Amino acid sequence: MKIELDYVKVGDYYLPDLTIEPPPDRSLGKYGLLRLRYLKEHRPIVWAKLVMDGKLYAHLLETEDAANDLLERMMPGMAKEAGATEELKAREPMSWVGLMNCCKAQVEEIIFTELIYC
């Protein structure tokens, strides 16, 4: 395998003309940052390949979007099954908050298993 690089003269030295991936249009959220941390710590070869191909931030943003979409789609069904209704919210707000937190934790566990730590 032969790698060809372009060089730029800077002063008396020739340096490789390397470019980096432009910054993303938006910042990473919770799930994108968790995926980045996982890749760096547990899948360094995959992380390095994504960096070298210039696809890291696109991958992280895609993971972020997929996780948020999954959270939005699953939360209403989980809340309904748990019995977290508007009536309960008005009658016993702390019970409702507890049920919603439990539902969110369950959905996030699915997100972590299927999207973040795979």
C-alpha positions in Angstrom: 0.0 0.0 0.0 1.5 3.3 -1.0 0.4 6.6 0.6 0.9 9.8 -1.3 0.9 13.1 0.6 1.2 16.7 -0.5 3.8 18.8 1.2 3.8 22.5 1.9 7.1 24.5 2.4 7.0 26.4 5.7 10.2 28.3 6.2 13.0 25.8 5.6 10.9 22.7 6.2 8.4 20.7 4.2 5.4 19.7 6.2 2.6 17.3 5.2 -0.5 19.2 4.0 -3.0 17.6 6.3 -6.5 18.9 6.8 -8.9 18.2 9.7 -12.6 17.6 9.6 -14.5 20.9 9.9 -16.3 21.5 13.1 -20.0 20.3 13.2 -22.9 22.7 12.7 -24.1 21.9 16.2 -22.6 20.6 19.4 -22.8 17.1 20.6 -25.4 16.2 23.3 -25.4 13.6 26.0 -25.6 10.6 23.8 -23.1 11.7 21.3 -20.5 12.5 24.0 -21.2 9.1 25.6 -20.6 7.4 22.3 -17.3 9.4 21.8 -16.1 8.4 25.2 -17.0 4.7 24.6 -15.2 4.7 21.3 -12.0 6.3 22.7 -11.8 4.0 25.7 -13.1 0.7 24.5 -12.9 0.7 20.7 -9.8 2.8 19.8 -9.3 1.2 16.4 -12.9 2.2 15.3 -12.4 5.6 16.8 -9.1 6.1 14.9 -10.6 4.9 11.7 -13.5 7.3 12.0 -11.1 10.2 12.8 -8.8 9.3 9.8 -11.8 9.1 7.4 -13.2 12.4 8.7 -16.5 10.7 9.7 -16.3 10.9 13.5 -18.6 13.9 14.1 -21.1 12.7 11.5 -21.2 9.3 13.2 -21.6 11.0 16.7 -24.4 13.3 15.4 -26.1 10.4 13.8 -26.0 8.5 17.1 -27.3 11.5 19.0 -30.2 11.9 16.6 -31.1 8.2 16.7 -31.0 8.1 20.5 -33.2 11.2 20.9 -35.6 9.9 18.3 -35.8 6.5 20.2 -36.3 8.4 23.5 -39.2 10.5 22.0 -40.9 7.5 20.4 -40.7 5.1 23.4 -41.4 7.5 26.4 -45.2 7.9 25.8 -45.7 4.2 25.5 -43.6 3.4 28.6 -45.4 6.2 30.6 -48.8 4.8 29.6 -47.9 1.3 30.6 -46.5 2.5 33.9 -49.7 4.4 34.6 -48.2 7.9 34.6 -51.4 9.7 33.5 -52.3 13.4 33.7 -54.8 12.5 36.4 -51.9 11.0 38.5 -49.8 14.1 37.7 -52.5 16.4 39.1 -53.4 14.2 42.1 -49.9 12.9 43.2 -47.1 14.8 41.4 -44.2 13.1 43.2 -45.5 9.6 42.3 -45.9 10.8 38.7 -42.3 12.1 38.7 -41.0 8.8 40.1 -42.8 6.8 37.4 -41.5 9.1 34.7 -38.0 8.9 36.0 -38.3 5.1 36.0 -39.6 5.1 32.4 -36.8 7.3 31.3 -34.2 5.1 33.0 -35.6 2.0 31.2 -35.6 3.7 27.8 -32.0 5.0 28.3 -30.9 1.5 29.2 -32.2 0.4 25.8 -30.5 3.3 24.1 -27.2 2.5 25.8 -27.4 -1.2 24.9 -28.4 -0.7 21.2 -26.8 2.6 20.2 -24.0 3.7 22.6 -22.2 0.6 23.8 -22.2 -1.5 20.7 
